[in-house]
Amino acid sequence: MQRLIRRVGVSTAAAAVLVALTGATPTSLPEALCGPGYAAVDQDPIHDAATGEALGSVHLLRNLLTGYGCAVTVKSAYAGTFTETRVYLAPEHLPFVVDQGSRRYAAGPVHGYVRARCVVWGGSMTDPSGVVHHHDRANPAIGGAVTCF
């Protein structure tokens, strides 16, 4: 069993290195960051508003057994470069959870109880010149996208 756990850890580390080297975003990376039992619910890209260049994506996942949700922001541009990266999850009637800071590859994961609730979620990235880019469906009135379970 310890060998299996060690191999899973090495596989996750290898996926992170692959993202760093290629700038690609494997579909399994958000699940690996959130942990076992989480499945993709939604995602939203982050684009440079001026050029349209894809910079990354924000992912919302959910664990059906536990009722918890998870969000991560994964960089596809500037991967390997420390830039301000943010992800947040705000389940209805529960505390707002955020992870932000100077990150090389991803922000998060952040977790919150989402069963039978609506949740506001989203993220952003700052490019090396200091311009903040929000995910495409970010609603200025509430700060993010809304998903109800």
C-alpha positions as CSV (number, residue, x, y, z in Angstrom):
1,M,0.0,0.0,0.0
2,Q,2.8,2.4,0.8
3,R,4.3,1.7,-2.6
4,L,1.0,2.6,-4.3
5,I,0.8,5.9,-2.3
6,R,4.4,6.7,-3.1
7,R,3.8,6.0,-6.8
8,V,0.6,8.2,-6.8
9,G,2.7,11.0,-5.2
10,V,5.4,10.6,-7.8
11,S,2.8,10.7,-10.6
12,T,1.3,13.9,-9.3
13,A,4.7,15.5,-9.1
14,A,5.5,14.3,-12.6
15,A,2.2,15.9,-13.8
16,A,3.2,19.2,-12.2
17,V,6.7,19.1,-13.9
18,L,5.0,18.3,-17.2
19,V,2.8,21.4,-16.8
20,A,5.8,23.5,-15.9
21,L,7.8,22.3,-18.9
22,T,5.1,22.4,-21.6
23,G,2.7,25.0,-20.3
24,A,-0.1,22.5,-21.0
25,T,-3.0,21.9,-18.6
26,P,-3.7,18.2,-18.3
27,T,-7.4,17.6,-17.5
28,S,-6.3,15.5,-14.5
29,L,-4.3,18.2,-12.8
30,P,-7.2,19.9,-11.0
31,E,-8.4,16.5,-9.7
32,A,-4.9,15.7,-8.5
33,L,-4.6,19.0,-6.7
34,C,-8.1,18.7,-5.0
35,G,-7.6,15.1,-4.0
36,P,-9.3,11.7,-4.3
37,G,-13.0,11.7,-5.0
38,Y,-13.2,15.1,-6.7
39,A,-14.7,15.3,-10.2
40,A,-14.9,18.3,-12.5
41,V,-18.1,20.3,-12.5
42,D,-17.2,23.5,-14.4
43,Q,-14.2,25.5,-15.6
44,D,-13.7,29.0,-17.0
45,P,-10.7,30.3,-19.0
46,I,-8.7,33.3,-18.1
47,H,-7.8,35.4,-21.2
48,D,-5.8,38.5,-21.6
49,A,-8.5,41.1,-22.4
50,A,-6.2,43.1,-24.7
51,T,-4.8,40.2,-26.8
52,G,-7.2,37.3,-26.3
53,E,-4.3,35.1,-25.3
54,A,-5.2,32.2,-23.0
55,L,-3.5,32.6,-19.7
56,G,-5.0,29.8,-17.6
57,S,-8.2,28.4,-16.2
58,V,-10.2,28.2,-13.1
59,H,-11.7,24.8,-12.2
60,L,-14.6,23.9,-9.9
61,L,-14.8,20.3,-8.7
62,R,-17.1,18.5,-6.3
63,N,-16.8,15.3,-4.1
64,L,-20.3,13.7,-4.2
65,L,-19.6,11.6,-1.2
66,T,-18.5,14.4,1.2
67,G,-20.5,17.3,-0.3
68,Y,-17.4,19.4,-0.5
69,G,-16.4,21.5,-3.4
70,C,-12.9,22.5,-4.5
71,A,-11.5,25.2,-6.8
72,V,-8.1,25.7,-8.3
73,T,-6.6,28.2,-10.8
74,V,-4.1,26.7,-13.1
75,K,-1.7,28.8,-15.2
76,S,-0.9,28.0,-18.8
77,A,1.0,31.2,-19.6
78,Y,3.9,32.3,-17.4
79,A,4.1,28.8,-15.9
80,G,7.3,28.6,-13.9
81,T,7.3,32.3,-13.3
82,F,6.2,33.7,-10.0
83,T,3.1,35.8,-10.6
84,E,0.2,36.7,-8.4
85,T,-2.4,34.0,-8.8
86,R,-5.7,33.7,-6.9
87,V,-8.6,31.3,-6.5
88,Y,-11.7,31.6,-4.3
89,L,-14.7,29.6,-3.3
90,A,-17.7,31.2,-1.4
91,P,-20.4,28.6,-0.5
92,E,-23.8,30.2,0.4
93,H,-24.0,31.1,4.1
94,L,-20.5,29.8,4.8
95,P,-17.1,31.6,5.0
96,F,-15.3,32.8,1.9
97,V,-12.2,30.7,1.2
98,V,-9.3,32.1,-0.8
99,D,-5.8,31.2,-1.8
100,Q,-3.6,33.9,-3.4
101,G,0.0,34.8,-3.6
102,S,3.0,34.6,-5.9
103,R,2.7,31.2,-7.5
104,R,4.6,29.4,-10.2
105,Y,1.9,27.0,-11.5
106,A,-1.4,27.1,-9.6
107,A,-3.4,28.6,-6.8
108,G,-5.4,26.4,-4.5
109,P,-6.8,24.1,-3.8
110,V,-9.5,25.7,-1.7
111,H,-12.3,23.6,-0.2
112,G,-15.8,24.4,1.1
113,Y,-19.0,22.6,1.9
114,V,-21.3,23.0,-1.2
115,R,-24.0,20.2,-0.9
116,A,-27.4,21.7,-1.7
117,R,-26.0,25.2,-1.9
118,C,-25.0,27.8,-4.4
119,V,-21.4,28.8,-4.6
120,V,-19.6,31.8,-6.0
121,W,-16.2,30.7,-7.4
122,G,-13.4,32.1,-9.5
123,G,-9.9,33.2,-9.9
124,S,-7.4,35.6,-11.5
125,M,-3.8,35.9,-12.6
126,T,-1.5,38.9,-12.8
127,D,0.9,39.0,-15.7
128,P,4.6,39.9,-15.3
129,S,3.8,43.6,-16.1
130,G,1.3,43.7,-13.2
131,V,-2.0,43.6,-15.2
132,V,-4.7,41.6,-13.4
133,H,-6.7,39.2,-15.6
134,H,-10.0,37.7,-14.3
135,H,-11.7,34.6,-15.5
136,D,-14.1,35.2,-18.4
137,R,-17.4,34.8,-16.6
138,A,-16.4,36.8,-13.6
139,N,-19.5,38.9,-12.6
140,P,-18.3,42.3,-11.3
141,A,-21.4,42.6,-9.0
142,I,-20.5,39.4,-7.1
143,G,-16.9,38.7,-8.1
144,G,-17.3,35.3,-9.7
145,A,-19.3,32.7,-11.5
146,V,-22.3,31.0,-9.6
147,T,-23.0,27.3,-9.6
148,C,-25.9,25.8,-7.6
149,F,-25.9,22.1,-6.5
